[in-house]
Amino acid sequence: DFQAQRLDVLAGRLPRALTGLVLNARGRLVQQAAGLRPSALRQNVSQKQVLLDRSTRSFEQAATRQVERLRNRLDALDRLRETLGYRKTLERGYAVVRDGDGALLSSAAAAQKAAAWDVEFADGHVQSQNTGAAKPKVRPPKKSGPKGQGSLF
């Protein structure tokens, strides 16, 4: 009997509960639908376009600055490469000596063994044959002063 009475009470409350649920769902649907009006959608798209344009400009400026920094760094490295390159050394009065095959000769002993020489100066090349007629005198390098420092006198 108690169970039957409880069922009757719940059965009486069911239509009100269902009506409340439907009203709640309808309210949420109306709120959601309000945002789906064409004017609201256009406004939302317009706001997003402004944000996108700002972000695009910001990224473009950042990319431009990065490219400029990298270009400056590359220019500085190229200037350093030019300064340290052997051609600048030639301009200071030094020469590069190669054998007839183009291999670098970095010692007097290697030059004596070579059949021919190609001497590169800043303004051009001079070629010579090693006839062996005269043996060049090999002088050892000058000794430096105390503790590896060169002498000023």
KADACOR-V69817 format. One record per residue. N is the residue number from 1. RES is the residue in three letters. SS is DSSP state (alpha for helix, beta for strand, coil for the rest). NEAR is the number of other ideal C-beta (glycine too) atoms within 10 Angstrom. Layout:
N:RES:SS:NEAR ; N:RES:SS:NEAR
This chain:
1:ASP:coil:5 ; 2:PHE:alpha:6 ; 3:GLN:alpha:7 ; 4:ALA:alpha:7 ; 5:GLN:alpha:9 ; 6:ARG:alpha:10 ; 7:LEU:alpha:10 ; 8:ASP:alpha:10 ; 9:VAL:alpha:9 ; 10:LEU:alpha:10 ; 11:ALA:alpha:9 ; 12:GLY:alpha:9 ; 13:ARG:alpha:10 ; 14:LEU:alpha:10 ; 15:PRO:alpha:9 ; 16:ARG:alpha:9 ; 17:ALA:alpha:10 ; 18:LEU:alpha:10 ; 19:THR:alpha:10 ; 20:GLY:alpha:10 ; 21:LEU:alpha:10 ; 22:VAL:alpha:10 ; 23:LEU:alpha:10 ; 24:ASN:alpha:10 ; 25:ALA:alpha:10 ; 26:ARG:alpha:10 ; 27:GLY:alpha:10 ; 28:ARG:alpha:10 ; 29:LEU:alpha:10 ; 30:VAL:alpha:9 ; 31:GLN:alpha:9 ; 32:GLN:alpha:9 ; 33:ALA:alpha:10 ; 34:ALA:alpha:9 ; 35:GLY:coil:9 ; 36:LEU:coil:8 ; 37:ARG:coil:10 ; 38:PRO:alpha:7 ; 39:SER:alpha:7 ; 40:ALA:alpha:12 ; 41:LEU:alpha:11 ; 42:ARG:alpha:10 ; 43:GLN:alpha:11 ; 44:ASN:alpha:11 ; 45:VAL:alpha:10 ; 46:SER:alpha:9 ; 47:GLN:alpha:10 ; 48:LYS:alpha:10 ; 49:GLN:alpha:10 ; 50:VAL:alpha:10 ; 51:LEU:alpha:9 ; 52:LEU:alpha:10 ; 53:ASP:alpha:10 ; 54:ARG:alpha:10 ; 55:SER:alpha:10 ; 56:THR:alpha:10 ; 57:ARG:alpha:10 ; 58:SER:alpha:10 ; 59:PHE:alpha:10 ; 60:GLU:alpha:10 ; 61:GLN:alpha:10 ; 62:ALA:alpha:10 ; 63:ALA:alpha:10 ; 64:THR:alpha:10 ; 65:ARG:alpha:10 ; 66:GLN:alpha:10 ; 67:VAL:alpha:10 ; 68:GLU:alpha:10 ; 69:ARG:alpha:10 ; 70:LEU:alpha:10 ; 71:ARG:alpha:10 ; 72:ASN:alpha:10 ; 73:ARG:alpha:10 ; 74:LEU:alpha:10 ; 75:ASP:alpha:10 ; 76:ALA:alpha:10 ; 77:LEU:alpha:10 ; 78:ASP:alpha:10 ; 79:ARG:alpha:10 ; 80:LEU:alpha:10 ; 81:ARG:alpha:10 ; 82:GLU:alpha:10 ; 83:THR:alpha:9 ; 84:LEU:alpha:9 ; 85:GLY:coil:10 ; 86:TYR:alpha:10 ; 87:ARG:alpha:10 ; 88:LYS:alpha:13 ; 89:THR:alpha:14 ; 90:LEU:alpha:15 ; 91:GLU:alpha:11 ; 92:ARG:coil:7 ; 93:GLY:coil:8 ; 94:TYR:coil:12 ; 95:ALA:coil:12 ; 96:VAL:beta:16 ; 97:VAL:beta:18 ; 98:ARG:beta:18 ; 99:ASP:beta:17 ; 100:GLY:coil:14 ; 101:ASP:coil:9 ; 102:GLY:coil:7 ; 103:ALA:coil:10 ; 104:LEU:beta:9 ; 105:LEU:coil:18 ; 106:SER:coil:10 ; 107:SER:coil:10 ; 108:ALA:alpha:15 ; 109:ALA:alpha:9 ; 110:ALA:alpha:13 ; 111:ALA:alpha:16 ; 112:GLN:alpha:13 ; 113:LYS:alpha:11 ; 114:ALA:coil:18 ; 115:ALA:coil:11 ; 116:ALA:beta:13 ; 117:TRP:beta:16 ; 118:ASP:beta:17 ; 119:VAL:beta:14 ; 120:GLU:beta:16 ; 121:PHE:beta:13 ; 122:ALA:coil:13 ; 123:ASP:coil:7 ; 124:GLY:beta:7 ; 125:HIS:beta:11 ; 126:VAL:beta:11 ; 127:GLN:beta:10 ; 128:SER:beta:12 ; 129:GLN:beta:10 ; 130:ASN:coil:16 ; 131:THR:coil:8 ; 132:GLY:coil:8 ; 133:ALA:coil:5 ; 134:ALA:coil:7 ; 135:LYS:coil:7 ; 136:PRO:coil:9 ; 137:LYS:coil:6 ; 138:VAL:coil:10 ; 139:ARG:coil:7 ; 140:PRO:coil:6 ; 141:PRO:coil:6 ; 142:LYS:coil:7 ; 143:LYS:coil:7 ; 144:SER:coil:10 ; 145:GLY:coil:10 ; 146:PRO:alpha:6 ; 147:LYS:alpha:5 ; 148:GLY:alpha:6 ; 149:GLN:coil:8 ; 150:GLY:coil:8 ; 151:SER:coil:9 ; 152:LEU:coil:5 ; 153:PHE:coil:3
